[in-house]
Amino acid sequence: MLSLSLTGYLLHLHTVFSSELKATFNFHKPNGIDQCEQVIALSVMFAAFLIPSGWVLSHLEDYKNHSRE
């Protein structure tokens, strides 16, 4: 009988904690941004800086030769 009550108690704890965890992780701030939006924003920011600088660096020799002519 003791093991049955222990099993019931553990099952109760599992349901309580799992429902609390679901409530914690499913909470979405009304004015906040989620992780997907953060990844998109960071990707756009890095692309905005790295693509033009990469283009300039890849054409650096053209700029050097063009200024001498």
C-alpha positions in Angstrom: 0.0 0.0 0.0 2.9 2.3 0.7 4.3 1.9 -2.8 0.9 2.8 -4.3 0.6 6.0 -2.3 4.2 6.9 -3.2 3.5 6.3 -6.8 0.4 8.4 -6.7 2.3 11.2 -4.9 5.2 11.1 -7.5 2.6 11.2 -10.3 1.0 14.2 -8.7 4.3 16.0 -8.3 5.1 15.2 -12.0 1.8 16.7 -13.2 2.2 19.8 -11.0 5.8 20.5 -12.0 5.2 19.7 -15.7 2.2 22.1 -15.8 4.3 24.8 -14.1 7.1 24.3 -16.6 4.7 24.5 -19.5 3.2 27.7 -18.2 6.7 29.1 -17.7 8.0 28.3 -21.1 4.8 29.1 -23.0 4.6 32.6 -21.6 4.9 35.2 -24.3 5.3 38.8 -23.5 2.8 41.0 -25.3 5.4 43.6 -26.2 8.5 41.4 -26.4 10.1 39.6 -29.3 10.6 35.8 -29.4 13.8 33.9 -30.3 12.9 33.6 -34.0 12.5 37.3 -34.3 15.8 37.9 -32.5 17.6 35.5 -34.9 16.2 37.3 -37.9 17.1 40.7 -36.5 20.7 39.7 -35.8 21.1 38.1 -39.2 19.8 41.3 -40.9 22.1 43.5 -38.8 25.2 41.3 -39.5 24.4 41.1 -43.2 23.9 44.9 -43.4 27.5 45.4 -42.1 29.3 42.4 -43.6 28.1 42.3 -47.1 29.1 45.8 -48.1 32.5 45.5 -46.3 33.1 42.2 -48.0 32.3 43.7 -51.4 34.7 46.6 -50.8 37.5 44.2 -49.6 37.0 41.9 -52.6 37.3 44.9 -55.0 40.2 46.6 -53.2 42.7 46.0 -56.0 40.3 47.5 -58.5 40.1 50.6 -56.4 43.9 50.9 -56.1 44.3 50.5 -59.9 41.5 52.9 -60.7 43.0 55.7 -58.7 46.4 55.5 -60.5 44.9 55.8 -64.0 
